[in-house]
Amino acid sequence: MSARHLLAIGDLGREGIERILARAESFAEVAGRPIKKVPTLRGRTVINLFMEPSTRTQSSFELAAKRLSADVVTVKAQGSSVEKGESFKDTVLTLSAYDPSAIVVRAPHAGAAALVARWSRASVVNAGDGKHEHPTQALLDLFTLRRRLGRLDGLSVWIVGDVAHSRVARSGIVALRTMGCEVTVCGPPTLVPRAIAELGCSVRYDLAGIERADVIYALRVQRERIAGIVAPSLREYVERWQIDGRRLRPGQVVMHPGPVNRGVELASEVCDSPQSLIVDQVEAGVAVRMAVLYELLAGAGGDGARLSAGREQEAPQPA
């Protein structure tokens, strides 16, 4: 049986996304039970290979696999043989020798997840590869939005902030457009790449018109990149692009992938507002990632349903 993977949100199509969201609804019910487990993946092993720091993604994938009754192993760069000079490929080959059913990988290089899919017989889930993609974040965002607003088709979504360095933005634009949303990206000119419009979104460099949005999705300002000629100062960013109580109208909802820089991309009163879906997004992560693992490893026919539309991907070598 060939490996089945979730490497990019664009491989799913609307049908694949709908299937995962429906499955996630059923798993969300499990979270309300006294015993939050189902036996679906009993006897299977899921390895989380996290070469970058993570709180939400790592912990939710661990919980998702455990609630499906899988055996879970988490490997981080810190404390692993990578620190001793072992190559990424040799690390993957070593972990693959334990015959995992799935490897969930986060890495700083675009294309890293696709490389793991080449090197291992396991199913591979991309949990974030460089500035490239973060497909399960996009899925949990869709799940959260539809639960709160009751629909996705026709929603106006503004994605605001550091788009240039955001894998969340790239996966999110594709996913939202696939589900019928109108997407606008907005931020400082130095942090909004010109090519982003090729994904089918509108581009703006100021917040004029944001009052017409149904959803405001703030991206983390990567402080290490906001310096000198690369971007405006942090003070200028706050003045021109921060979402605060004055810019948030009744009826709008606010999202953020986390971690939030309070007082930078979002004012504290917005983070704590009833209009904020940030906690809802975190809660959705477990159910959605349970659904992804289920579809990969135990879907249609019992042998696993292929999430990808079948396109073979070229995997660029990590820089």
C-alpha positions as CSV (number, residue, x, y, z in Angstrom):
1,M,0.0,0.0,0.0
2,S,1.5,3.3,-1.0
3,A,1.8,6.1,1.5
4,R,-1.0,8.7,1.8
5,H,-0.1,12.3,2.7
6,L,-1.4,15.7,3.5
7,L,1.3,18.0,2.3
8,A,-0.6,21.0,1.0
9,I,-4.2,22.3,1.4
10,G,-4.6,22.7,-2.4
11,D,-4.4,19.0,-2.9
12,L,-7.7,18.4,-1.1
13,G,-10.3,20.3,-3.2
14,R,-13.6,21.2,-1.8
15,E,-14.8,17.6,-1.5
16,G,-11.8,16.6,0.6
17,I,-12.1,19.6,2.8
18,E,-15.8,18.9,3.4
19,R,-15.1,15.3,4.3
20,I,-12.5,16.3,6.9
21,L,-14.8,19.0,8.4
22,A,-17.7,16.5,8.7
23,R,-15.4,14.0,10.3
24,A,-14.1,16.6,12.7
25,E,-17.7,17.4,13.8
26,S,-18.1,13.8,14.9
27,F,-14.8,13.8,16.8
28,A,-15.6,17.1,18.5
29,E,-18.4,15.2,20.3
30,V,-15.7,12.8,21.7
31,A,-14.2,15.8,23.5
32,G,-17.3,16.1,25.6
33,R,-17.2,12.5,26.9
34,P,-15.8,11.5,30.3
35,I,-13.4,9.1,28.4
36,K,-12.1,11.0,25.4
37,K,-10.9,8.1,23.4
38,V,-11.9,5.9,20.4
39,P,-10.1,2.7,19.5
40,T,-9.7,3.6,15.8
41,L,-5.8,3.6,15.6
42,R,-5.1,1.1,18.4
43,G,-1.8,-0.6,17.6
44,R,-0.7,2.1,15.2
45,T,2.3,4.4,15.9
46,V,2.3,8.2,15.1
47,I,5.6,10.0,15.3
48,N,5.6,13.8,15.7
49,L,8.9,15.2,14.3
50,F,9.1,18.8,15.3
51,M,12.3,20.6,14.2
52,E,10.8,24.0,15.2
53,P,9.3,25.1,18.5
54,S,5.6,24.6,18.8
55,T,2.9,24.6,21.5
56,R,-0.5,24.4,19.9
57,T,0.3,22.3,16.8
58,Q,2.5,19.8,18.7
59,S,0.2,19.3,21.7
60,S,-2.9,19.1,19.6
61,F,-1.4,16.4,17.3
62,E,-0.3,14.5,20.3
63,L,-3.8,14.6,21.8
64,A,-5.4,13.8,18.5
65,A,-3.3,10.6,18.0
66,K,-3.8,9.6,21.7
67,R,-7.5,10.1,21.5
68,L,-7.5,7.8,18.5
69,S,-5.7,5.2,20.7
70,A,-2.4,5.4,18.7
71,D,1.0,5.0,20.3
72,V,2.7,8.4,20.1
73,V,6.4,9.4,20.0
74,T,7.4,13.1,19.8
75,V,10.9,14.0,18.6
76,K,12.2,17.5,18.8
77,A,15.4,18.9,17.4
78,Q,16.6,19.9,20.8
79,G,17.9,16.9,22.6
80,S,17.9,14.7,19.5
81,S,20.8,13.4,17.4
82,V,20.3,16.4,15.1
83,E,22.2,18.4,17.8
84,K,25.0,15.9,17.3
85,G,25.1,16.6,13.6
86,E,22.8,13.9,12.2
87,S,21.2,14.9,8.9
88,F,17.5,15.4,8.6
89,K,17.3,12.5,6.1
90,D,19.1,10.1,8.5
91,T,16.8,11.2,11.3
92,V,13.8,10.4,9.2
93,L,15.3,7.0,8.1
94,T,15.9,6.1,11.7
95,L,12.4,6.9,12.8
96,S,11.0,5.1,9.8
97,A,12.7,1.9,10.9
98,Y,10.2,1.8,13.8
99,D,7.5,1.3,11.2
100,P,5.2,4.2,12.1
101,S,1.9,4.5,10.4
102,A,2.2,8.3,10.2
103,I,4.9,11.0,10.6
104,V,3.7,14.5,11.5
105,V,6.5,16.9,10.5
106,R,7.3,20.5,11.2
107,A,10.5,21.9,9.8
108,P,12.0,25.3,9.0
109,H,12.5,24.5,5.3
110,A,9.9,24.7,2.5
111,G,9.4,21.2,1.0
112,A,10.6,19.3,4.1
113,A,7.4,17.4,4.5
114,A,7.5,16.3,0.8
115,L,11.0,15.0,1.4
116,V,9.9,13.0,4.4
117,A,7.1,11.5,2.2
118,R,9.9,10.3,-0.3
119,W,12.1,8.9,2.4
120,S,9.5,7.0,4.5
121,R,6.7,4.5,3.9
122,A,4.6,6.2,6.5
123,S,1.8,8.7,5.8
124,V,3.1,12.2,6.2
125,V,1.2,15.2,7.6
126,N,2.7,18.6,7.0
127,A,2.5,20.6,10.3
128,G,4.3,23.6,8.8
129,D,7.3,23.7,6.4
130,G,9.1,27.0,6.3
131,K,7.1,29.8,4.6
132,H,5.4,27.2,2.4
133,E,2.2,25.6,3.9
134,H,0.4,24.8,7.1
135,P,-2.7,22.8,5.9
136,T,-4.1,21.6,9.2
137,Q,-4.2,25.2,10.5
138,A,-6.3,26.2,7.5
139,L,-8.6,23.3,8.1
140,L,-9.1,24.1,11.8
141,D,-9.8,27.7,10.8
142,L,-12.5,26.7,8.4
143,F,-14.0,24.4,11.0
144,T,-14.0,27.2,13.6
145,L,-15.5,29.7,11.2
146,R,-18.3,27.5,10.0
147,R,-19.2,26.5,13.6
148,R,-19.5,30.2,14.7
149,L,-21.0,31.8,11.6
150,G,-22.9,28.8,10.1
151,R,-21.4,29.1,6.6
152,L,-18.3,29.7,4.6
153,D,-19.6,30.6,1.2
154,G,-19.7,34.4,0.6
155,L,-17.8,35.4,3.7
156,S,-15.4,38.4,3.4
157,V,-12.1,37.6,5.1
158,W,-9.3,40.0,5.7
159,I,-5.9,38.6,6.5
160,V,-3.8,41.3,8.1
161,G,-0.1,41.4,9.0
162,D,3.1,39.7,8.0
163,V,1.9,37.8,4.9
164,A,5.4,37.5,3.4
165,H,6.7,35.1,6.1
166,S,3.4,33.3,6.8
167,R,2.7,29.7,5.9
168,V,-0.6,30.2,7.6
169,A,-1.6,32.9,5.1
170,R,-0.8,30.8,2.1
171,S,-2.7,27.7,3.2
172,G,-5.5,29.9,4.5
173,I,-6.0,31.9,1.3
174,V,-6.3,28.7,-0.8
175,A,-8.6,27.0,1.7
176,L,-10.9,30.0,2.1
177,R,-11.1,30.6,-1.6
178,T,-11.9,26.9,-2.2
179,M,-14.8,27.2,0.2
180,G,-16.3,30.2,-1.5
181,C,-14.9,33.1,0.7
182,E,-13.7,36.4,-0.6
183,V,-10.2,37.0,0.7
184,T,-8.2,40.3,1.1
185,V,-4.7,40.4,2.4
186,C,-3.5,43.6,4.0
187,G,-0.2,44.8,5.6
188,P,2.9,46.9,5.1
189,P,4.1,46.8,1.5
190,T,7.3,45.2,2.6
191,L,5.4,42.4,4.2
192,V,2.9,41.6,1.5
193,P,4.6,39.9,-1.5
194,R,3.3,41.0,-4.9
195,A,2.9,37.4,-6.1
196,I,0.3,36.6,-3.3
197,A,-2.4,38.0,-5.6
198,E,-1.8,35.0,-7.9
199,L,-3.7,32.9,-5.2
200,G,-6.9,34.8,-6.1
201,C,-7.0,37.3,-3.2
202,S,-7.2,41.1,-3.2
203,V,-4.3,43.1,-1.9
204,R,-4.4,46.3,0.2
205,Y,-1.8,48.2,2.2
206,D,-4.1,50.0,4.6
207,L,-7.1,49.1,6.7
208,A,-9.6,51.3,4.7
209,G,-12.6,49.1,4.0
210,I,-12.0,46.5,6.7
211,E,-15.3,47.5,8.4
212,R,-17.0,45.5,5.6
213,A,-15.2,42.3,6.5
214,D,-17.0,39.4,8.2
215,V,-13.8,38.0,9.5
216,I,-10.5,39.7,10.5
217,Y,-7.6,37.2,10.6
218,A,-4.5,38.7,12.2
219,L,-1.1,37.2,11.6
220,R,1.8,37.2,14.1
221,V,4.2,40.0,13.6
222,Q,7.6,38.3,13.5
223,R,9.5,40.8,15.5
224,E,12.9,39.5,14.5
225,R,12.1,40.6,10.9
226,I,10.6,44.1,11.8
227,A,13.8,46.1,11.6
228,G,15.4,48.8,9.6
229,I,14.6,48.9,5.9
230,V,12.9,45.4,5.9
231,A,9.7,46.6,7.5
232,P,8.2,49.6,9.3
233,S,9.0,50.0,13.0
234,L,7.0,48.2,15.5
235,R,5.5,51.5,16.7
236,E,4.4,52.4,13.1
237,Y,2.9,48.9,12.7
238,V,0.8,49.3,15.8
239,E,-0.4,52.7,14.7
240,R,-1.4,51.7,11.1
241,W,-2.2,48.0,11.2
242,Q,-3.1,46.9,14.7
243,I,-6.7,45.7,15.2
244,D,-8.1,47.4,18.3
245,G,-11.5,48.3,19.7
246,R,-11.8,51.3,17.4
247,R,-11.4,49.2,14.3
248,L,-13.5,46.2,15.3
249,R,-17.2,46.7,14.5
250,P,-20.1,44.7,16.0
251,G,-20.7,41.5,14.1
252,Q,-17.2,40.9,13.0
253,V,-15.1,38.0,14.4
254,V,-11.4,38.0,14.9
255,M,-9.0,35.1,14.5
256,H,-5.2,34.5,15.1
257,P,-3.1,31.4,14.6
258,G,-1.1,32.1,17.8
259,P,1.1,32.9,19.5
260,V,-0.3,36.4,19.8
261,N,1.9,39.4,20.5
262,R,-0.6,41.3,22.6
263,G,-0.5,45.0,22.0
264,V,1.1,44.5,18.5
265,E,-1.1,42.8,15.9
266,L,-4.1,42.7,18.3
267,A,-5.0,45.0,21.2
268,S,-5.6,43.1,24.5
269,E,-9.3,44.2,24.5
270,V,-9.7,42.5,21.1
271,C,-8.0,39.3,22.2
272,D,-10.4,39.0,25.2
273,S,-13.5,40.2,23.3
274,P,-16.5,37.8,22.8
275,Q,-15.8,38.4,19.1
276,S,-12.4,36.7,19.4
277,L,-12.3,33.1,18.1
278,I,-8.7,32.4,19.2
279,V,-9.6,29.9,22.0
280,D,-12.1,28.3,19.7
281,Q,-9.4,27.8,17.1
282,V,-7.2,26.0,19.7
283,E,-10.1,23.8,20.7
284,A,-10.8,22.9,17.1
285,G,-7.3,21.8,16.5
286,V,-7.7,18.4,18.3
287,A,-10.9,17.4,16.5
288,V,-9.6,18.5,13.1
289,R,-6.3,16.7,13.5
290,M,-8.1,13.6,14.7
291,A,-10.1,13.8,11.4
292,V,-7.0,14.1,9.3
293,L,-5.3,11.1,11.0
294,Y,-8.4,9.1,10.7
295,E,-8.8,9.9,6.9
296,L,-5.2,9.0,6.3
297,L,-5.0,5.8,8.3
298,A,-8.5,4.4,8.7
299,G,-10.7,6.0,6.0
300,A,-12.8,4.5,3.2
301,G,-12.4,0.8,2.8
302,G,-10.5,0.4,6.0
303,D,-7.1,0.9,4.3
304,G,-7.1,4.7,4.5
305,A,-8.6,7.3,2.2
306,R,-6.3,9.3,0.1
307,L,-6.6,13.0,1.1
308,S,-4.5,14.2,-1.8
309,A,-6.0,14.5,-5.2
310,G,-3.1,12.4,-6.4
311,R,-0.8,15.1,-7.7
312,E,2.8,14.1,-7.3
313,Q,4.8,17.0,-5.8
314,E,8.3,18.1,-6.5
315,A,10.0,18.6,-3.2
316,P,12.7,21.3,-3.2
317,Q,15.8,20.5,-1.2
318,P,16.0,22.4,2.2
319,A,18.3,25.4,1.9
